[in-house]
Amino acid sequence: MAAASASNRRWPIALGVVLLLYCAAALWMALSLPVEDGERDWFAPLVPGGWMAWSFPTAMFFLTIFALLALMAVWEYARPGGHPRIGILRFETTRGDRLFISLLGSAFIHLAWLGLFDLSLWWALALSVLYAIVVFRTV
């Protein structure tokens, strides 16, 4: 029991590693972008001639999803069990379920935003973050 307690106190190290890897990967991708006329081309392929046109925003999207999953693993390491609860949807959900609901809802928010508004996607991102906060608190 003491060993499990001691390992739970080391979660800040795991958190730091996940955040450091995320920042290092994002920085590496940003620095590997082609520069034209002294400015970075944020939408150019990261791998010219590759099988898929991985642009910086696309790569950051998938890197962020991976980081969220890794942060959920750190959270489970720090506080095991996930504390299942019954929220406004009236069925039991865990932290992982709420993350999935948040990601799925955020995808629909962004798709609706693209179809209905001519504003920047940063507003859709802000709305998605608010949606995720509501999901984690009430679902």
Backbone as CSV, one residue per row, in Angstrom:
resi,resn,N_x,N_y,N_z,CA_x,CA_y,CA_z,C_x,C_y,C_z
1,MET,0.816,-1.197,0.000,0.000,0.000,0.000,0.861,1.264,0.000
2,ALA,1.981,1.199,0.717,2.867,2.360,0.767,3.520,2.629,-0.581
3,ALA,3.820,1.549,-1.322,4.430,1.716,-2.644,3.461,2.394,-3.607
4,ALA,2.173,2.011,-3.544,1.173,2.638,-4.408,1.011,4.111,-4.052
5,SER,1.057,4.404,-2.765,0.937,5.787,-2.320,2.130,6.621,-2.790
6,ALA,3.321,6.024,-2.731,4.520,6.739,-3.161,4.495,6.986,-4.660
7,SER,4.012,6.012,-5.437,3.977,6.201,-6.892,2.978,7.282,-7.281
8,ASN,1.900,7.429,-6.530,0.915,8.461,-6.832,1.460,9.859,-6.569
9,ARG,2.484,9.964,-5.746,3.070,11.275,-5.482,4.029,11.697,-6.586
10,ARG,4.353,10.793,-7.516,5.267,11.133,-8.595,4.535,11.584,-9.854
11,TRP,3.243,11.814,-9.791,2.496,12.203,-10.990,2.955,13.539,-11.572
12,PRO,3.463,14.494,-10.790,3.925,15.735,-11.428,5.061,15.490,-12.426
13,ILE,5.876,14.461,-12.191,6.948,14.139,-13.135,6.337,13.684,-14.454
14,ALA,5.336,12.795,-14.383,4.665,12.316,-15.595,3.969,13.468,-16.318
15,LEU,3.345,14.346,-15.569,2.692,15.511,-16.165,3.713,16.389,-16.879
16,GLY,4.834,16.641,-16.232,5.880,17.455,-16.843,6.428,16.829,-18.115
17,VAL,6.593,15.510,-18.115,7.104,14.821,-19.304,6.115,14.959,-20.462
18,VAL,4.829,14.755,-20.196,3.819,14.874,-21.254,3.803,16.289,-21.818
19,LEU,3.785,17.286,-20.956,3.752,18.676,-21.417,5.037,19.063,-22.149
20,LEU,6.175,18.585,-21.673,7.443,18.877,-22.333,7.489,18.249,-23.724
21,LEU,7.047,16.995,-23.841,7.023,16.342,-25.152,6.073,17.048,-26.110
22,TYR,4.920,17.482,-25.611,3.960,18.205,-26.450,4.570,19.508,-26.972
23,CYS,5.164,20.269,-26.070,5.771,21.550,-26.476,6.942,21.329,-27.422
24,ALA,7.764,20.309,-27.161,8.910,20.034,-28.026,8.447,19.622,-29.422
25,ALA,7.415,18.778,-29.504,6.909,18.359,-30.814,6.294,19.535,-31.564
26,ALA,5.546,20.378,-30.863,4.945,21.549,-31.508,6.018,22.514,-32.001
27,LEU,7.034,22.734,-31.193,8.126,23.620,-31.594,8.884,23.036,-32.784
28,TRP,9.174,21.739,-32.753,9.881,21.101,-33.864,9.079,21.238,-35.164
29,MET,7.757,21.015,-35.081,6.934,21.158,-36.282,6.920,22.598,-36.776
30,ALA,6.813,23.547,-35.862,6.789,24.960,-36.255,8.102,25.370,-36.900
31,LEU,9.209,24.885,-36.361,10.508,25.254,-36.912,10.808,24.534,-38.225
32,SER,10.121,23.426,-38.490,10.369,22.695,-39.738,9.508,23.200,-40.895
33,LEU,8.671,24.191,-40.647,7.847,24.749,-41.722,8.714,25.503,-42.725
34,PRO,8.352,25.438,-44.001,9.128,26.199,-44.993,8.925,27.702,-44.818
35,VAL,9.976,28.427,-45.109,9.951,29.891,-44.998,9.993,30.475,-46.404
36,GLU,8.996,31.303,-46.708,8.943,31.985,-48.003,8.879,33.492,-47.759
37,ASP,9.761,34.223,-48.360,9.835,35.681,-48.221,9.947,36.104,-46.762
38,GLY,10.685,35.340,-45.970,10.912,35.681,-44.575,9.782,35.313,-43.633
39,GLU,8.726,34.674,-44.125,7.600,34.281,-43.264,7.350,32.786,-43.386
40,ARG,6.924,32.184,-42.284,6.605,30.751,-42.287,5.279,30.516,-43.000
41,ASP,5.259,29.480,-43.821,4.033,29.081,-44.508,3.333,28.032,-43.634
42,TRP,2.365,28.478,-42.821,1.715,27.624,-41.825,0.867,26.517,-42.441
43,PHE,0.524,26.629,-43.706,-0.343,25.634,-44.333,0.387,24.781,-45.367
44,ALA,1.688,24.929,-45.451,2.484,24.109,-46.366,2.629,22.700,-45.799
45,PRO,2.804,21.707,-46.650,3.012,20.340,-46.147,4.283,20.250,-45.308
46,LEU,4.202,19.529,-44.196,5.379,19.337,-43.355,6.376,18.385,-44.017
47,VAL,5.852,17.457,-44.830,6.693,16.515,-45.568,6.405,16.710,-47.047
48,PRO,7.186,17.530,-47.735,6.929,17.762,-49.158,6.991,16.450,-49.951
49,GLY,5.985,16.214,-50.768,5.940,15.002,-51.572,5.525,13.767,-50.807
50,GLY,5.083,13.941,-49.563,4.667,12.801,-48.748,3.332,12.238,-49.219
51,TRP,2.951,11.098,-48.636,1.714,10.437,-49.051,0.482,11.195,-48.576
52,MET,0.650,12.054,-47.580,-0.478,12.839,-47.066,0.023,14.257,-46.794
53,ALA,-0.778,15.223,-47.122,-0.387,16.622,-46.926,-0.597,17.022,-45.471
54,TRP,0.344,16.641,-44.603,0.264,16.993,-43.198,0.659,18.453,-43.034
55,SER,-0.335,19.315,-42.906,-0.048,20.719,-42.650,0.123,20.899,-41.139
56,PHE,0.634,22.045,-40.752,0.855,22.309,-39.332,-0.446,22.226,-38.529
57,PRO,-1.562,22.856,-38.979,-2.795,22.744,-38.194,-3.290,21.302,-38.058
58,THR,-3.165,20.501,-39.113,-3.597,19.115,-39.042,-2.739,18.327,-38.061
59,ALA,-1.446,18.507,-38.136,-0.540,17.807,-37.228,-0.777,18.242,-35.783
60,MET,-1.017,19.524,-35.550,-1.288,20.009,-34.195,-2.589,19.435,-33.644
61,PHE,-3.583,19.265,-34.516,-4.850,18.677,-34.098,-4.615,17.274,-33.547
62,PHE,-3.909,16.433,-34.302,-3.680,15.061,-33.862,-2.715,15.003,-32.678
63,LEU,-1.741,15.888,-32.639,-0.832,15.948,-31.502,-1.594,16.334,-30.231
64,THR,-2.539,17.248,-30.346,-3.334,17.668,-29.192,-4.234,16.541,-28.698
65,ILE,-4.841,15.781,-29.627,-5.652,14.626,-29.218,-4.782,13.625,-28.462
66,PHE,-3.599,13.352,-28.988,-2.675,12.442,-28.306,-2.304,12.977,-26.926
67,ALA,-2.037,14.271,-26.825,-1.669,14.870,-25.542,-2.829,14.785,-24.547
68,LEU,-4.050,14.993,-25.018,-5.208,14.865,-24.129,-5.327,13.450,-23.577
69,LEU,-5.112,12.454,-24.426,-5.156,11.064,-23.961,-4.038,10.784,-22.959
70,ALA,-2.853,11.320,-23.227,-1.739,11.137,-22.298,-2.012,11.855,-20.973
71,LEU,-2.609,13.042,-21.029,-2.951,13.755,-19.792,-4.025,13.020,-18.998
72,MET,-4.953,12.377,-19.696,-5.955,11.557,-18.999,-5.276,10.376,-18.300
73,ALA,-4.250,9.802,-18.928,-3.504,8.706,-18.303,-2.776,9.194,-17.054
74,VAL,-2.198,10.386,-17.120,-1.530,10.964,-15.945,-2.549,11.217,-14.836
75,TRP,-3.726,11.724,-15.197,-4.787,11.974,-14.214,-5.209,10.662,-13.540
76,GLU,-5.324,9.594,-14.336,-5.687,8.293,-13.773,-4.573,7.767,-12.875
77,TYR,-3.329,8.037,-13.239,-2.183,7.635,-12.420,-2.186,8.385,-11.090
78,ALA,-2.524,9.678,-11.145,-2.520,10.500,-9.933,-3.704,10.178,-9.025
79,ARG,-4.865,9.960,-9.620,-6.084,9.666,-8.859,-6.808,8.500,-9.518
80,PRO,-6.409,7.267,-9.170,-6.999,6.090,-9.820,-8.503,5.964,-9.546
81,GLY,-9.179,5.326,-10.472,-10.593,5.024,-10.273,-11.514,5.791,-11.183
82,GLY,-11.189,7.013,-11.513,-12.002,7.790,-12.430,-13.298,8.316,-11.852
83,HIS,-13.694,7.871,-10.681,-14.908,8.337,-10.012,-16.114,8.376,-10.947
84,PRO,-16.610,7.207,-11.364,-17.818,7.194,-12.215,-18.967,7.903,-11.491
85,ARG,-19.767,8.601,-12.273,-20.907,9.304,-11.672,-22.050,9.377,-12.670
86,ILE,-23.216,9.673,-12.135,-24.411,9.833,-12.967,-24.700,11.322,-13.033
87,GLY,-24.680,11.869,-14.246,-24.888,13.297,-14.450,-26.227,13.567,-15.105
88,ILE,-26.294,14.646,-15.865,-27.555,15.072,-16.466,-28.036,14.134,-17.559
89,LEU,-27.151,13.300,-18.105,-27.581,12.336,-19.122,-28.217,11.091,-18.502
90,ARG,-28.158,10.975,-17.189,-28.795,9.912,-16.411,-28.195,8.531,-16.655
91,PHE,-26.939,8.456,-17.045,-26.221,7.186,-17.052,-24.810,7.426,-16.542
92,GLU,-24.186,6.360,-16.067,-22.881,6.477,-15.442,-21.795,6.780,-16.478
93,THR,-20.970,7.789,-16.178,-19.852,8.133,-17.049,-18.574,8.233,-16.231
94,THR,-17.466,7.944,-16.885,-16.148,8.113,-16.276,-15.473,9.314,-16.926
95,ARG,-14.269,9.616,-16.473,-13.530,10.730,-17.076,-13.290,10.494,-18.559
96,GLY,-12.947,9.263,-18.921,-12.714,8.938,-20.328,-13.968,9.123,-21.170
97,ASP,-15.123,8.730,-20.615,-16.392,8.933,-21.329,-16.649,10.415,-21.557
98,ARG,-16.394,11.209,-20.527,-16.629,12.650,-20.654,-15.665,13.292,-21.647
99,LEU,-14.421,12.804,-21.703,-13.482,13.302,-22.716,-13.987,12.966,-24.115
100,PHE,-14.460,11.736,-24.305,-14.971,11.328,-25.612,-16.178,12.182,-26.011
101,ILE,-17.099,12.402,-25.082,-18.275,13.238,-25.367,-17.836,14.660,-25.718
102,SER,-16.828,15.170,-25.006,-16.320,16.521,-25.291,-15.697,16.606,-26.678
103,LEU,-14.894,15.612,-27.039,-14.246,15.628,-28.354,-15.259,15.479,-29.476
104,LEU,-16.227,14.603,-29.281,-17.257,14.402,-30.300,-18.099,15.667,-30.473
105,GLY,-18.508,16.262,-29.363,-19.269,17.510,-29.433,-18.473,18.642,-30.053
106,SER,-17.184,18.702,-29.744,-16.335,19.748,-30.320,-16.210,19.594,-31.831
107,ALA,-16.154,18.349,-32.300,-16.112,18.125,-33.747,-17.384,18.671,-34.396
108,PHE,-18.533,18.409,-33.796,-19.792,18.911,-34.350,-19.888,20.432,-34.254
109,ILE,-19.374,21.010,-33.174,-19.353,22.468,-33.042,-18.533,23.076,-34.173
110,HIS,-17.358,22.506,-34.446,-16.505,23.042,-35.517,-17.140,22.859,-36.887
111,LEU,-17.762,21.710,-37.138,-18.420,21.497,-38.429,-19.576,22.479,-38.618
112,ALA,-20.375,22.668,-37.572,-21.484,23.618,-37.659,-20.946,25.038,-37.857
113,TRP,-19.875,25.370,-37.180,-19.280,26.698,-37.304,-18.829,26.961,-38.735
114,LEU,-18.176,25.959,-39.318,-17.720,26.104,-40.705,-18.887,26.297,-41.669
115,GLY,-19.998,25.621,-41.402,-21.140,25.704,-42.298,-22.021,26.919,-42.089
116,LEU,-22.055,27.450,-40.883,-23.018,28.506,-40.572,-22.418,29.901,-40.446
117,PHE,-21.151,29.991,-40.084,-20.558,31.297,-39.807,-19.365,31.548,-40.704
118,ASP,-19.074,32.819,-40.905,-17.920,33.208,-41.702,-16.834,33.807,-40.808
119,LEU,-16.910,33.496,-39.517,-15.955,34.023,-38.547,-14.795,33.052,-38.361
120,SER,-13.782,33.507,-37.660,-12.596,32.702,-37.396,-12.937,31.452,-36.583
121,LEU,-12.182,30.385,-36.830,-12.382,29.141,-36.081,-11.931,29.247,-34.633
122,TRP,-11.215,30.315,-34.286,-10.822,30.501,-32.889,-12.061,30.628,-31.997
123,TRP,-13.136,31.222,-32.537,-14.380,31.331,-31.768,-14.980,29.944,-31.540
124,ALA,-14.909,29.082,-32.536,-15.403,27.715,-32.379,-14.564,26.959,-31.348
125,LEU,-13.258,27.203,-31.342,-12.395,26.573,-30.344,-12.767,27.035,-28.941
126,ALA,-13.003,28.330,-28.776,-13.404,28.855,-27.465,-14.727,28.241,-27.023
127,LEU,-15.671,28.141,-27.943,-16.959,27.518,-27.631,-16.776,26.042,-27.272
128,SER,-15.868,25.356,-27.952,-15.604,23.948,-27.665,-14.979,23.761,-26.281
129,VAL,-14.096,24.672,-25.896,-13.497,24.595,-24.556,-14.568,24.802,-23.491
130,LEU,-15.456,25.774,-23.701,-16.558,25.981,-22.758,-17.466,24.756,-22.696
131,TYR,-17.739,24.172,-23.857,-18.555,22.952,-23.920,-17.894,21.827,-23.135
132,ALA,-16.573,21.647,-23.287,-15.867,20.598,-22.564,-15.925,20.819,-21.055
133,ILE,-15.795,22.061,-20.623,-15.896,22.368,-19.195,-17.277,21.994,-18.662
134,VAL,-18.312,22.339,-19.422,-19.679,21.999,-18.999,-19.866,20.476,-18.953
135,VAL,-19.341,19.780,-19.949,-19.467,18.318,-19.984,-18.765,17.704,-18.771
136,PHE,-17.549,18.139,-18.473,-16.820,17.545,-17.347,-17.459,17.868,-16.006
137,ARG,-18.182,18.957,-15.931,-18.808,19.317,-14.651,-20.205,18.722,-14.477
138,THR,-20.929,18.499,-15.580,-22.345,18.125,-15.426,-22.693,16.722,-15.943
139,VAL,-21.913,16.171,-16.834,-22.291,14.879,-17.422,-21.755,13.746,-16.571
